[in-house]
């Protein structure tokens, strides 16, 4: 059984929760209070950050992008990466460059001057991409969508970012919210 060291408010943890749900993996969740991190979490991850997963007596594995890849390899059905190596590389690149969205998101959260414009510019780039293809990774839903959707949901539902000016992003989110794993995350965000 997989143990997930989790924090509901953490979008990086959301990535892992969504992959686990999409794969139908039974999981034991240990919630970590990020405002009062227990000393033992540093034994699981020297940085003290979540998410961390452990399988049985295996070694703890931190970092959401690494965990998503691990889960994709460990539980290959349903596949969340494309079959074509070049397409898989493009998905990995999109995940690697998540800062294109996360940096302006966190700047808005911190109330930095000009951050709303930076986030709007990032949303416009994603809107353009999603106007050309159905999902962030191409024609099929997968890890690229899972990797970024937590920030889109939090921007919309927690920061009050209006997505009306980004119709392709709004349509993409609506499609994703039909998936039980994403709908569950919407519920978690609503409860924060």
BAFI-3210 file (N, C-alpha, C; in Angstrom, 3 decimals, decimal comma, padded with zeros to 6 digits):
// residues 192
n [1|2|3|4|5|6|7|8|9|10|11|12|13|14|15|16|17|18|19|20|21|22|23|24|25|26|27|28|29|30|31|32|33|34|35|36|37|38|39|40|41|42|43|44|45|46|47|48|49|50|51|52|53|54|55|56|57|58|59|60|61|62|63|64|65|66|67|68|69|70|71|72|73|74|75|76|77|78|79|80|81|82|83|84|85|86|87|88|89|90|91|92|93|94|95|96|97|98|99|100|101|102|103|104|105|106|107|108|109|110|111|112|113|114|115|116|117|118|119|120|121|122|123|124|125|126|127|128|129|130|131|132|133|134|135|136|137|138|139|140|141|142|143|144|145|146|147|148|149|150|151|152|153|154|155|156|157|158|159|160|161|162|163|164|165|166|167|168|169|170|171|172|173|174|175|176|177|178|179|180|181|182|183|184|185|186|187|188|189|190|191|192]
n.u [000,841|000,396|001,580|000,712|002,054|000,634|-000,863|-003,754|-004,014|-001,884|-000,807|001,042|000,822|-001,755|-001,421|-000,360|-002,413|-004,411|-003,278|-003,063|-005,790|-006,744|-005,460|-006,582|-005,434|-005,093|-004,699|-003,044|-003,472|-001,554|-001,936|-000,208|000,510|001,208|001,798|002,858|005,072|005,734|008,553|009,284|008,710|010,907|012,576|011,445|011,601|014,242|013,889|011,553|009,200|006,025|004,475|005,136|005,709|005,444|006,008|004,991|007,633|009,430|011,762|011,240|009,770|010,107|008,954|006,771|006,673|008,462|007,239|004,842|005,817|006,918|004,557|003,267|004,939|004,899|002,207|000,899|-001,607|-004,568|-002,755|-001,030|000,761|001,703|002,038|003,987|007,444|008,445|006,192|005,852|008,158|007,528|005,404|006,733|008,437|006,585|005,702|008,114|008,482|006,631|006,733|006,052|003,417|003,159|004,912|003,798|001,314|001,955|003,091|000,849|-000,578|001,091|000,675|002,207|003,337|002,132|001,683|-000,830|-001,147|000,950|000,050|-002,294|-001,098|000,209|-002,014|-003,192|-001,339|-001,637|-004,297|-004,155|-002,640|-004,424|-006,448|-005,564|-005,154|-006,631|-005,830|-003,278|-001,069|-001,456|-003,509|-004,741|-005,913|-003,763|-000,651|000,427|-001,804|-002,714|-000,528|-000,672|-003,291|-003,995|-003,146|-004,599|-007,193|-006,972|-006,298|-008,649|-010,681|-009,771|-008,268|-009,910|-009,625|-010,750|-011,834|-013,198|-012,184|-010,587|-011,445|-010,749|-009,226|-011,175|-013,057|-011,478|-010,983|-013,625|-014,112|-012,201|-013,157|-015,237|-014,139|-013,838|-011,561|-010,570|-012,831|-012,999|-010,770|-011,576|-013,524|-011,896|-010,427|-012,516|-013,120|-011,031]
n.v [-001,184|002,256|005,062|008,354|011,376|014,277|017,493|019,268|021,934|022,239|022,630|021,026|018,600|018,097|017,360|014,766|013,492|013,534|011,948|009,484|008,975|008,852|006,566|004,734|003,835|002,417|004,197|005,289|008,053|010,496|013,331|016,387|019,146|022,115|024,527|023,881|021,913|018,525|017,029|014,547|014,588|015,568|013,432|011,949|013,644|015,668|018,420|018,977|019,259|018,481|016,834|013,465|010,110|006,717|003,324|000,452|-000,853|000,655|003,215|006,666|008,876|012,006|015,108|016,230|016,030|013,970|011,947|011,688|010,600|008,219|006,935|006,645|004,794|002,673|002,015|001,417|001,518|003,365|004,724|007,807|009,238|010,022|007,578|007,967|008,730|011,367|012,930|012,302|013,504|016,190|016,566|016,178|018,374|020,486|020,090|020,455|023,120|024,369|026,665|028,738|029,217|028,942|030,820|033,483|033,046|032,687|035,177|036,839|035,886|036,813|039,471|041,129|043,965|044,460|041,801|040,695|041,318|039,822|037,236|037,232|037,380|034,910|033,220|033,904|032,844|030,095|029,883|030,329|028,075|026,016|026,602|025,520|022,822|020,044|019,379|020,062|018,510|017,720|015,838|014,155|013,760|014,001|013,713|016,335|018,012|017,307|018,124|020,916|021,799|022,142|024,777|026,409|025,909|026,877|029,541|030,463|029,741|030,424|032,766|034,321|034,817|035,832|033,918|034,443|035,872|034,071|031,813|029,247|028,138|028,133|026,347|024,021|023,591|023,079|020,669|019,056|019,083|017,329|014,889|012,472|012,527|015,131|016,586|015,875|017,223|019,847|019,989|019,791|022,174|023,986|023,649|024,788]
n.w [000,000|-000,680|001,073|001,539|002,357|003,072|002,387|002,395|001,354|-000,339|-003,623|-004,932|-003,638|-004,467|-007,134|-006,854|-005,437|-007,398|-009,474|-008,131|-007,681|-010,343|-011,179|-009,539|-007,176|-004,041|-001,072|001,863|003,768|005,324|007,009|007,002|008,946|007,652|008,832|011,210|011,122|011,710|013,386|012,390|009,660|008,385|008,344|006,381|004,175|003,687|003,245|004,475|003,138|001,627|-001,151|-000,035|-000,798|000,245|-000,286|001,114|002,917|001,622|000,501|001,334|-001,040|-002,289|-003,882|-006,196|-009,083|-009,579|-008,135|-009,587|-011,996|-010,992|-010,088|-012,539|-013,790|-011,955|-011,750|-014,497|-015,778|-015,897|-018,690|-018,344|-019,694|-023,041|-025,711|-027,678|-027,785|-028,308|-027,802|-025,096|-024,122|-024,625|-022,848|-020,420|-020,531|-020,379|-017,755|-016,384|-016,878|-015,243|-013,767|-015,412|-014,945|-012,155|-010,941|-011,551|-010,308|-007,538|-007,105|-007,350|-005,142|-003,124|-003,421|-005,066|-006,923|-010,177|-010,583|-011,203|-013,884|-014,930|-014,364|-015,886|-018,429|-018,506|-018,366|-020,779|-022,577|-022,046|-022,767|-025,500|-026,277|-025,505|-027,213|-029,519|-029,055|-027,333|-024,741|-022,260|-022,787|-025,366|-027,518|-025,706|-022,335|-019,504|-017,657|-017,912|-017,729|-015,191|-013,687|-013,736|-013,292|-010,505|-009,824|-011,567|-010,613|-007,975|-008,467|-009,679|-007,768|-005,214|-005,348|-006,801|-009,524|-012,600|-015,233|-017,542|-019,712|-020,894|-022,714|-023,759|-021,721|-019,693|-020,833|-020,953|-018,218|-017,401|-018,771|-017,512|-014,899|-015,021|-014,594|-012,069|-010,324|-010,577|-009,893|-007,212|-006,251|-006,695|-004,745|-002,452|-002,646|-002,379|000,289|001,613]
ca.u [000,000|001,075|001,287|000,919|002,170|-000,191|-001,440|-004,823|-003,850|-000,698|-001,086|001,945|000,156|-002,933|-000,958|-000,210|-003,764|-005,138|-002,721|-003,484|-007,215|-006,891|-004,943|-007,347|-004,510|-005,482|-003,679|-003,188|-003,082|-001,112|-001,990|000,868|000,174|002,315|002,123|003,550|005,581|006,300|009,972|009,468|008,591|012,266|013,152|010,873|012,121|015,091|013,398|010,345|008,051|005,165|004,124|006,080|005,035|006,183|005,314|005,421|008,824|010,342|012,285|010,345|010,019|009,514|008,885|005,554|006,917|009,106|006,209|003,928|006,504|006,974|003,226|003,000|005,682|004,479|000,813|000,824|-002,969|-004,533|-001,574|-001,208|001,749|001,472|002,861|005,086|008,515|008,521|005,047|006,167|009,130|006,823|004,659|007,717|008,890|005,504|005,741|009,373|008,314|005,422|006,922|005,380|002,143|003,260|005,555|002,837|000,280|002,448|003,261|-000,482|-000,875|001,881|000,255|003,282|002,956|002,195|001,523|-002,085|-000,878|001,797|-000,804|-003,136|-000,275|000,393|-003,305|-003,383|-000,501|-002,298|-005,526|-003,753|-002,273|-005,636|-007,236|-004,992|-005,189|-007,637|-005,234|-001,963|-000,087|-001,828|-004,873|-005,287|-005,720|-002,661|000,147|000,595|-003,021|-002,706|000,538|-000,960|-004,663|-004,171|-002,968|-005,746|-008,331|-006,743|-006,390|-010,061|-011,561|-009,245|-007,803|-010,959|-009,202|-011,838|-011,371|-014,078|-011,385|-009,761|-012,472|-010,198|-008,874|-012,435|-013,601|-010,586|-011,291|-014,954|-013,940|-011,458|-013,991|-016,126|-013,406|-013,984|-010,343|-010,494|-013,982|-012,623|-009,848|-012,395|-014,107|-010,849|-010,145|-013,678|-013,124|-009,864]
ca.v [000,000|003,554|006,080|009,711|012,455|015,185|018,698|019,627|023,238|022,235|022,218|019,940|017,394|017,875|016,595|013,362|012,980|013,324|010,774|008,296|008,742|008,431|005,211|003,855|003,257|002,533|005,024|005,684|009,461|011,087|014,772|017,143|020,545|022,894|025,652|023,310|020,650|017,617|016,741|013,306|014,776|015,804|012,108|011,515|014,558|016,625|019,792|019,112|019,537|017,424|015,456|012,359|008,809|005,519|002,093|-000,587|-000,472|001,317|004,523|007,784|009,535|013,344|015,891|015,829|015,615|012,661|011,008|011,422|009,683|006,937|006,320|006,269|003,561|001,614|001,683|001,919|001,618|003,866|005,545|009,255|009,797|009,533|006,443|008,445|009,321|012,825|013,497|012,190|014,552|017,482|016,611|016,379|019,759|021,331|019,940|021,071|024,574|024,766|028,016|029,695|029,507|029,022|032,065|034,589|032,704|033,005|036,635|037,380|035,539|037,687|040,847|041,888|044,923|043,960|040,344|040,340|041,395|038,663|036,047|037,335|037,039|033,459|032,618|034,123|031,854|028,794|029,951|030,144|026,662|025,196|026,876|024,699|021,402|019,789|019,251|020,687|017,600|017,367|015,394|013,342|014,145|013,274|014,294|017,788|018,623|017,045|018,902|022,354|022,140|022,663|026,227|027,019|025,834|027,774|030,925|030,766|029,546|031,006|034,128|035,046|035,178|035,671|033,233|034,748|036,345|032,951|030,800|027,902|027,677|027,847|025,104|022,936|023,329|022,464|019,261|018,356|018,948|016,175|013,712|012,354|012,912|016,595|017,048|015,721|018,317|021,067|019,945|020,093|023,606|024,712|023,513|025,472]
ca.w [000,000|-000,750|002,068|001,040|003,335|002,296|002,971|001,458|000,701|-001,192|-005,000|-005,316|-003,138|-005,316|-008,294|-006,475|-005,126|-008,658|-010,156|-007,375|-007,956|-011,741|-011,296|-008,661|-006,211|-002,635|-000,426|003,261|003,784|006,584|006,802|007,642|009,187|007,104|009,712|012,377|010,573|012,708|013,192|011,633|008,215|007,886|008,104|005,104|003,163|004,415|003,106|005,282|002,273|001,110|-000,842|000,035|-000,807|000,623|-000,639|002,042|003,690|000,693|000,900|001,030|-002,313|-002,333|-005,120|-006,911|-010,468|-009,495|-007,673|-010,701|-012,906|-010,292|-010,123|-013,924|-014,057|-011,019|-012,053|-015,876|-016,302|-017,273|-018,960|-018,288|-020,610|-024,401|-026,144|-028,508|-026,978|-028,494|-027,081|-023,666|-023,842|-024,604|-021,588|-019,348|-020,633|-019,851|-016,292|-015,955|-016,980|-014,518|-013,236|-016,300|-014,282|-010,694|-010,507|-011,456|-009,317|-006,192|-007,032|-007,042|-003,740|-002,248|-003,653|-005,689|-007,952|-011,543|-010,644|-011,865|-015,316|-015,255|-014,357|-017,091|-019,592|-018,473|-018,724|-022,220|-023,288|-021,912|-023,543|-026,896|-026,434|-025,401|-028,408|-030,593|-028,697|-026,299|-023,411|-022,180|-023,362|-026,734|-027,808|-024,617|-020,933|-018,897|-016,583|-018,050|-017,175|-013,749|-013,071|-013,693|-012,911|-009,140|-009,764|-012,229|-009,682|-006,842|-008,959|-009,895|-006,623|-003,978|-005,591|-007,503|-010,880|-013,562|-016,436|-018,671|-020,837|-021,350|-022,953|-023,948|-020,373|-018,999|-021,404|-020,515|-016,802|-017,335|-019,171|-016,468|-013,701|-015,200|-014,143|-010,608|-009,604|-010,576|-009,102|-005,799|-005,929|-006,607|-003,399|-001,460|-002,753|-001,828|001,740|002,204]
c.u [000,884|000,617|001,636|000,957|001,715|-000,542|-002,496|-004,597|-002,730|-001,029|-000,156|001,402|-001,055|-002,562|-000,952|-001,569|-004,518|-004,606|-003,149|-004,944|-007,426|-006,458|-005,700|-006,487|-005,043|-004,349|-004,059|-002,648|-002,725|-001,044|-000,918|000,419|001,366|002,694|002,831|004,063|006,155|007,758|010,181|009,364|009,972|013,034|012,647|011,411|012,938|014,650|012,169|009,089|007,276|004,839|005,357|005,235|006,014|005,342|005,859|006,569|009,855|010,790|011,294|010,759|009,329|009,475|007,773|005,811|007,563|008,079|005,242|004,546|006,592|005,636|002,858|003,712|005,183|003,076|000,513|-000,591|-003,846|-003,294|-001,910|-000,114|001,470|002,427|004,097|006,161|008,620|007,375|005,266|007,166|008,482|006,019|005,615|008,241|007,841|005,511|006,980|009,254|007,044|005,521|006,318|004,023|002,338|003,908|004,562|001,714|000,741|002,703|001,932|-000,835|-000,136|001,519|001,318|002,741|003,148|001,938|000,235|-001,899|-000,020|000,967|-001,732|-002,356|-000,037|-000,890|-003,577|-002,558|-001,133|-003,589|-005,228|-003,405|-003,515|-006,632|-006,788|-005,066|-006,088|-007,072|-003,831|-000,865|-000,394|-003,279|-005,537|-004,987|-004,553|-001,909|000,352|-000,612|-003,031|-001,681|000,174|-002,351|-004,796|-004,040|-004,103|-006,951|-008,167|-006,798|-007,848|-010,844|-011,063|-008,786|-008,825|-010,564|-010,334|-011,290|-012,235|-013,304|-010,503|-010,657|-011,919|-009,774|-010,141|-013,067|-012,802|-010,873|-012,643|-014,877|-013,234|-012,322|-015,029|-015,458|-013,519|-012,751|-010,208|-011,650|-013,680|-011,684|-010,581|-013,047|-013,112|-010,552|-011,295|-013,684|-011,969|-010,208]
c.v [001,245|004,407|007,425|010,659|013,697|016,429|019,192|020,940|023,258|021,777|021,109|018,602|017,059|017,069|015,097|012,749|012,657|012,098|009,496|007,967|008,251|006,981|004,228|003,164|003,486|003,235|005,284|007,107|009,881|012,590|015,459|018,593|021,397|024,086|025,186|021,924|019,772|017,287|015,518|013,498|015,024|014,495|011,557|012,340|015,617|018,080|020,047|019,349|018,266|017,792|014,560|011,101|007,741|004,334|000,994|-000,083|000,233|002,672|005,620|008,469|010,899|013,889|015,396|015,359|014,232|011,608|010,676|010,430|008,280|006,216|005,879|004,959|002,400|001,109|002,176|002,057|002,445|004,740|007,033|009,999|009,241|008,382|006,900|009,116|010,844|013,519|013,417|013,274|015,921|017,641|016,880|017,818|020,719|021,274|020,632|022,594|025,064|026,174|029,084|030,108|029,753|030,318|033,231|034,311|033,112|034,502|037,312|037,099|036,444|039,160|041,717|042,793|044,308|042,476|039,926|040,356|040,209|037,384|036,065|036,958|035,530|032,749|032,774|033,128|030,462|028,763|029,735|028,681|025,779|025,514|026,025|023,210|021,232|019,807|019,830|019,818|017,198|016,949|014,670|013,964|013,357|014,092|015,797|018,518|018,502|017,933|020,367|022,710|022,613|024,175|026,959|027,031|026,814|029,235|031,331|030,792|030,178|032,454|034,962|035,504|034,840|035,058|033,514|035,204|035,271|031,751|029,388|027,306|027,295|026,554|023,890|022,580|022,646|020,985|018,466|018,115|017,843|014,878|013,631|012,808|014,429|017,174|016,938|016,844|019,648|021,137|020,269|021,584|024,409|024,697|024,268|026,835]
c.w [000,000|000,435|001,452|002,223|002,596|003,094|001,981|000,720|-000,331|-002,615|-005,493|-004,825|-003,999|-006,549|-007,981|-006,146|-006,411|-009,383|-009,441|-007,653|-009,379|-011,928|-010,408|-007,613|-004,798|-001,890|001,032|003,348|005,201|006,345|007,638|007,757|008,747|007,978|010,978|011,995|011,679|012,378|012,303|010,123|007,596|007,703|006,769|003,946|003,904|004,291|003,974|004,469|001,952|-000,332|-000,739|-000,056|-000,356|000,202|000,256|002,898|002,811|001,192|000,524|-000,269|-002,302|-003,756|-006,036|-008,340|-010,509|-009,086|-008,805|-011,686|-012,286|-010,381|-011,531|-014,266|-013,207|-011,336|-013,470|-016,448|-015,382|-017,486|-018,943|-019,052|-021,995|-024,739|-026,910|-027,640|-027,110|-027,759|-025,568|-023,262|-023,750|-023,317|-020,433|-019,350|-020,080|-018,314|-015,739|-015,941|-016,277|-013,961|-014,145|-015,731|-012,788|-010,220|-010,463|-010,453|-007,912|-006,033|-006,722|-005,584|-002,770|-002,429|-004,287|-006,801|-009,335|-011,695|-011,350|-013,382|-015,768|-015,307|-015,569|-018,343|-019,659|-018,881|-020,220|-023,036|-023,215|-022,721|-025,023|-027,168|-026,449|-026,513|-029,585|-030,314|-027,486|-024,884|-023,425|-022,785|-024,786|-026,838|-026,645|-023,256|-020,354|-017,866|-016,708|-017,461|-015,661|-013,055|-012,885|-013,194|-011,459|-009,034|-010,469|-011,290|-008,538|-007,271|-009,088|-008,579|-005,332|-004,157|-006,346|-008,898|-011,847|-014,847|-017,663|-019,899|-021,448|-021,625|-023,140|-022,612|-019,615|-019,513|-020,957|-019,063|-016,657|-017,724|-018,082|-015,235|-013,826|-014,743|-012,616|-009,828|-009,516|-009,764|-007,608|-005,379|-005,841|-005,230|-002,308|-001,467|-002,141|-000,305|002,413|002,740]
res [x|x|x|x|x|x|x|x|x|x|x|x|x|x|x|x|x|x|x|x|x|x|x|x|x|x|x|x|x|x|x|x|x|x|x|x|x|x|x|x|x|x|x|x|x|x|x|x|x|x|x|x|x|x|x|x|x|x|x|x|x|x|x|x|x|x|x|x|x|x|x|x|x|x|x|x|x|x|x|x|x|x|x|x|x|x|x|x|x|x|x|x|x|x|x|x|x|x|x|x|x|x|x|x|x|x|x|x|x|x|x|x|x|x|x|x|x|x|x|x|x|x|x|x|x|x|x|x|x|x|x|x|x|x|x|x|x|x|x|x|x|x|x|x|x|x|x|x|x|x|x|x|x|x|x|x|x|x|x|x|x|x|x|x|x|x|x|x|x|x|x|x|x|x|x|x|x|x|x|x|x|x|x|x|x|x|x|x|x|x|x|x]
***
